[in-house]
Amino acid sequence: MNIGSKIEAVKKMDAQRPGFPGEHLAVLGAGVLLLLTAGRSPSLVRRLLAGAAGGALVGRAASGTGGLARVARTMQGGWGGRRPMRML
């Protein structure tokens, strides 16, 4: 079993489990906390690891079933057949 199939198995298992109320908010809070503490660490390696983990948690909070991914999918189709205006 290679690493790609292991990741897919974990994703499938995670998608099948029931969520709990406030899960995305808790993950977002943990991610923001890691991002805030990343800048205070004297070690470059610790800053990089905390920043990467914090960014991954923030992304996970945004991409869940009730997160920003659903909003993005809705916006991708446009509103009433019109595409959203692009910001310059």
NUTI-319798 format. One line per field, with one value per atom (N, C-alpha, C): atom name; z, y, x. Coordinates in Angstrom, 1 decimal, m for minus. Each point is the difference from the previous one (the first is absolute). Last residue first. Example, Ala and Ser with C-alpha at 12.3 -4.5 7.8 and 13.67 -1.06 7.14 Angstrom:
REM residues 2
atomo <- N	CA	C	N	CA	C $
w <- 7.1	0.0	0.8	m0.1	0.0	0.0 $
v <- m2.2	1.1	1.1	m5.7	1.2	1.2 $
u <- 12.8	0.9	m0.8	0.3	m0.9	0.9 $
***
This chain:
REM residues 88
atomo <- N	CA	C	N	CA	C	N	CA	C	N	CA	C	N	CA	C	N	CA	C	N	CA	C	N	CA	C	N	CA	C	N	CA	C	N	CA	C	N	CA	C	N	CA	C	N	CA	C	N	CA	C	N	CA	C	N	CA	C	N	CA	C	N	CA	C	N	CA	C	N	CA	C	N	CA	C	N	CA	C	N	CA	C	N	CA	C	N	CA	C	N	CA	C	N	CA	C	N	CA	C	N	CA	C	N	CA	C	N	CA	C	N	CA	C	N	CA	C	N	CA	C	N	CA	C	N	CA	C	N	CA	C	N	CA	C	N	CA	C	N	CA	C	N	CA	C	N	CA	C	N	CA	C	N	CA	C	N	CA	C	N	CA	C	N	CA	C	N	CA	C	N	CA	C	N	CA	C	N	CA	C	N	CA	C	N	CA	C	N	CA	C	N	CA	C	N	CA	C	N	CA	C	N	CA	C	N	CA	C	N	CA	C	N	CA	C	N	CA	C	N	CA	C	N	CA	C	N	CA	C	N	CA	C	N	CA	C	N	CA	C	N	CA	C	N	CA	C	N	CA	C	N	CA	C	N	CA	C	N	CA	C	N	CA	C	N	CA	C	N	CA	C	N	CA	C	N	CA	C	N	CA	C	N	CA	C	N	CA	C	N	CA	C	N	CA	C	N	CA	C	N	CA	C	N	CA	C $
w <- m9.3	m0.6	1.0	m0.1	0.6	m0.6	m2.1	0.4	0.6	m0.2	m0.5	0.5	m0.8	1.0	m0.6	m3.3	0.8	0.9	m1.8	m0.2	0.8	0.2	m1.3	m0.3	4.2	m1.0	m1.4	3.1	0.6	m1.1	0.1	m0.2	0.7	0.1	m1.0	m0.3	3.3	m1.2	m1.1	4.6	m0.8	m1.3	2.9	m0.3	m0.9	1.8	m1.0	m0.5	3.6	m1.2	m1.2	4.3	m0.5	m1.3	2.3	m0.5	m0.6	2.1	m1.3	m0.6	4.4	m1.2	m1.3	4.2	m0.1	m1.3	1.8	0.3	m0.2	m1.0	m0.6	0.3	0.1	0.5	m0.6	m0.4	m1.1	0.4	2.9	m1.1	m1.0	3.7	0.5	m1.1	m1.1	0.3	0.5	m0.8	m1.2	0.2	3.7	m0.5	m1.3	1.8	0.8	m0.5	m2.0	m0.4	0.8	1.1	m1.4	m0.4	3.9	0.2	m1.3	m0.1	0.7	0.2	m1.9	m0.9	0.6	2.7	m1.0	m1.0	3.4	0.5	m1.0	m1.3	0.3	0.5	m0.8	m1.3	0.3	3.7	m0.7	m1.2	2.3	0.7	m0.6	m1.8	m0.3	0.7	0.8	m1.3	m0.3	5.0	m0.9	m1.4	3.9	m0.4	m1.1	0.9	0.3	m0.5	m0.6	1.3	0.3	m3.9	0.0	1.2	m0.2	m0.9	m0.1	2.4	0.8	m0.9	m2.0	0.9	0.8	m2.7	m0.9	0.9	2.1	m0.5	m0.8	1.5	1.1	m0.4	m3.2	0.3	1.1	m0.9	m1.1	0.2	3.0	0.2	m1.1	m0.3	1.1	0.3	m3.4	m0.4	1.2	0.8	m0.9	m0.4	2.5	0.8	m0.8	m2.3	0.8	0.9	m2.5	m0.9	0.8	2.2	m0.3	m0.9	2.0	0.4	m0.4	0.6	m0.2	0.5	m2.1	1.2	m0.1	m3.8	0.6	1.3	m2.4	0.3	0.6	m3.6	1.4	0.2	m4.3	0.5	1.4	m2.2	m0.6	0.5	1.4	0.6	m0.6	m1.8	1.3	0.7	m4.2	m0.1	1.4	m0.3	m0.5	0.0	0.9	1.2	m0.4	m3.4	1.0	1.2	m3.4	m0.5	1.0	0.9	0.2	m0.5	m0.6	1.4	0.3	m4.4	0.4	1.5	m1.7	m0.6	0.4	1.3	0.8	m0.5	m1.1	m0.1	0.8	0.3	0.0	0.0 $
v <- 43.5	0.2	0.3	m3.0	1.1	0.2	m2.3	m0.2	1.3	m1.9	1.0	m0.2	m4.1	1.1	1.0	m2.6	m0.3	1.1	m1.7	1.0	m0.4	m2.4	m0.2	1.0	m0.1	0.2	m0.1	0.0	0.3	0.3	m3.5	1.4	0.2	m3.9	0.0	1.4	m0.5	m0.4	m0.1	0.8	1.2	m0.3	m3.5	0.7	1.2	m2.5	m0.8	0.8	1.8	0.1	m0.7	m0.5	1.4	0.2	m4.0	0.0	1.4	m0.5	m0.8	0.0	1.9	0.9	m0.8	m2.7	1.1	0.8	m4.2	1.2	1.3	m4.3	m0.1	1.3	0.6	m1.1	0.2	2.9	m0.9	m1.1	3.5	0.7	m1.0	m1.5	0.6	0.6	m1.7	m1.1	0.6	3.0	m0.5	m1.1	1.6	1.1	m0.5	m2.8	0.0	1.0	0.0	m1.2	m0.1	3.4	0.3	m1.2	m0.5	1.0	0.3	m2.8	m0.7	1.0	1.8	m0.9	m0.8	3.0	0.8	m1.0	m1.8	0.6	0.7	m1.6	m1.1	0.5	3.1	m0.6	m1.1	2.0	1.0	m0.6	m2.5	0.0	1.0	m0.2	m1.2	m0.1	3.7	0.1	m1.3	2.0	m0.9	0.0	2.6	0.4	m0.9	1.2	m1.0	0.5	2.3	0.3	m1.0	m0.2	1.2	0.3	m3.6	m0.2	1.1	0.0	m0.4	m0.3	1.2	1.1	m0.3	m3.3	1.1	1.1	m3.5	m0.5	1.1	0.9	0.0	m0.5	m0.2	1.4	0.1	m4.3	0.5	1.4	m1.8	m0.7	0.5	1.5	0.6	m0.6	m1.9	1.3	0.7	m4.1	m0.2	1.4	0.0	m0.4	m0.2	1.1	1.1	m0.3	m3.4	0.9	1.2	m3.0	m0.7	1.0	0.5	0.8	m0.5	m3.5	1.4	0.8	m4.8	0.5	1.5	m4.4	1.1	0.4	m5.0	1.1	1.1	m3.4	0.1	1.2	m1.3	m0.8	0.2	2.2	0.4	m0.7	m1.2	1.2	0.5	m3.9	m0.2	1.3	0.3	m0.7	m0.2	1.9	0.9	m0.6	m2.8	0.9	1.0	m2.8	m0.8	0.9	1.9	m0.2	m0.8	0.4	1.3	m0.1	m3.7	0.2	1.3	m1.0	m0.8	0.1	2.2	0.6	m0.8	m1.6	1.2	0.6	m5.2	1.2	1.1	m5.6	1.2	1.2 $
u <- m10.2	1.3	1.0	m4.8	0.7	1.4	m4.8	1.4	0.6	m5.3	1.0	1.3	m3.6	0.4	1.0	m3.4	1.2	0.3	m4.9	1.0	1.2	m4.1	0.6	1.1	m2.2	m1.0	0.5	3.8	m1.3	m1.0	4.5	m0.4	m1.4	3.1	m1.0	m0.6	3.2	0.7	m1.1	m1.1	0.4	0.6	m1.3	m1.2	0.4	3.5	m0.7	m1.3	2.4	0.7	m0.6	m1.8	m0.3	0.8	0.8	m1.4	m0.4	4.2	0.0	m1.4	1.1	0.0	0.0	m1.9	1.0	m0.1	m2.2	m0.7	0.8	1.8	m1.4	m0.7	5.3	m0.9	m1.4	4.1	m0.4	m1.0	2.0	m0.7	m0.5	2.6	m1.2	m0.8	4.2	m0.9	m1.4	3.5	m0.5	m1.0	2.3	m0.9	m0.7	3.3	m1.2	m1.0	4.2	m0.7	m1.3	3.0	m0.6	m0.8	2.5	m1.1	m0.7	3.8	m1.1	m1.2	3.9	m0.6	m1.2	2.5	m0.7	m0.7	2.7	m1.2	m0.8	4.2	m0.9	m1.3	3.4	m0.5	m1.0	2.1	m0.9	m0.5	3.2	m1.3	m1.0	4.4	m0.7	m1.4	2.9	m0.6	m0.7	0.7	0.5	m0.7	m1.3	1.4	0.6	m5.4	1.0	1.4	m4.3	0.7	1.1	m3.1	0.9	0.8	m3.2	1.1	0.9	m4.2	1.2	1.2	m4.2	0.5	1.2	m2.0	0.5	0.5	m2.2	1.3	0.7	m4.4	0.9	1.4	m3.4	0.3	1.0	m1.8	0.9	0.5	m3.2	1.3	1.0	m4.4	0.6	1.4	m2.7	0.4	0.8	m2.0	1.1	0.6	m4.0	1.1	1.3	m4.0	0.5	1.2	m2.2	0.8	0.5	m2.8	1.3	0.8	m4.6	1.1	1.4	m3.8	m0.2	1.2	0.8	m0.6	m0.2	0.2	0.6	m0.6	0.4	m0.9	0.8	2.2	m0.3	m0.9	1.8	m1.1	m0.4	3.7	m1.2	m1.2	4.4	m0.4	m1.4	2.0	m0.4	m0.5	1.9	m1.3	m0.6	4.3	m1.0	m1.4	3.7	m0.3	m1.0	1.5	m0.7	m0.4	2.7	m1.3	m0.9	4.6	m0.7	m1.4	2.6	m0.2	m0.7	1.4	m1.2	m0.3	3.9	m1.2	m1.3	4.3	m0.4	m1.3	0.8	0.9	m0.7	0.0	m0.9	0.9 $
***
